[in-house]
Amino acid sequence: QVQLQGSGPRLVKPSQTLSLTCNVSMSGGRYHWSWIRQPAGKGLEWIGRFHASGDTNLNPSLKSRVTMFGDTSKNQFFLNLRSVTAADTAVYYCVSRNGDPSFFDFWGQGILVTVSS
Amino acid sequence: SYVLTQPPSVSVAPGKTAMITCGGTNFGTKSVSWYQQKPGQAPVLVIYFDSDRPSGIPDRFSGSISGTTATLTISRVEAGDEADYYCQEWNSDTDLYVFGTGTTVTVL
């Protein structure tokens, strides 16, 4: 059972960078970690995926503003979302998968990040 | 942008069957999963690889694909099944993920 714990500022000002960290209980060569977000009362949106090999894959709609990376030695992976607006206010989930990348089987508890001045 | 279309809501009586559809393009080269999300909680995987169930998910939950429509079927519905349900597609050609618009299941 993989455990994930996200952390980071809960309030970010418009135009600034949202930075989140996910601490995971397990890592290794077959693990993928993704960030997925959900605005209040709305659906889920995949942001991007980081693989233990260092490869990343990002949602084309967010790609220009997103950096995603990890430190497998510390069992951590990170999200940076630049130039945020109120539309980026959401619960951000860090999610992991060991093996086939087609689905997400372990989810963190979610972090509500609000973009407001 | 590309989306997977789900009905906003489905209502079902206890003991009956709920069917939630997910409309997209041809699912032939893609894999579909389904998630259950209760209020204030993270989503939980209930179906993967179109029709497989993770351990711990009751066999009342089943998934199927027909052409451009994926379907989650919940048999013998219980009050505890009341939740939002999301389909999710992974395209192995593009290595991209898309979620459905979500369906709220209400148990009458």
Chai-1 contact restraints between the chains, C-beta under 6 A:
chainA,res_idxA,chainB,res_idxB,connection_type,confidence,min_distance_angstrom,max_distance_angstrom,comment,restraint_id
A,G43,B,F99,contact,1.0,0.0,6.0,A-B,restraint_1
A,G43,B,T101,contact,1.0,0.0,6.0,A-B,restraint_2
A,G43,B,G102,contact,1.0,0.0,6.0,A-B,restraint_3
A,L44,B,Y86,contact,1.0,0.0,6.0,A-B,restraint_4
A,L44,B,F99,contact,1.0,0.0,6.0,A-B,restraint_5
A,W46,B,Y97,contact,1.0,0.0,6.0,A-B,restraint_6
A,N57,B,D95,contact,1.0,0.0,6.0,A-B,restraint_7
A,Y93,B,A42,contact,1.0,0.0,6.0,A-B,restraint_8
A,S102,B,S31,contact,1.0,0.0,6.0,A-B,restraint_9
A,S102,B,W90,contact,1.0,0.0,6.0,A-B,restraint_10
A,F103,B,S33,contact,1.0,0.0,6.0,A-B,restraint_11
A,F103,B,Y48,contact,1.0,0.0,6.0,A-B,restraint_12
A,D105,B,L45,contact,1.0,0.0,6.0,A-B,restraint_13
A,W107,B,A42,contact,1.0,0.0,6.0,A-B,restraint_14
A,G110,B,A42,contact,1.0,0.0,6.0,A-B,restraint_15
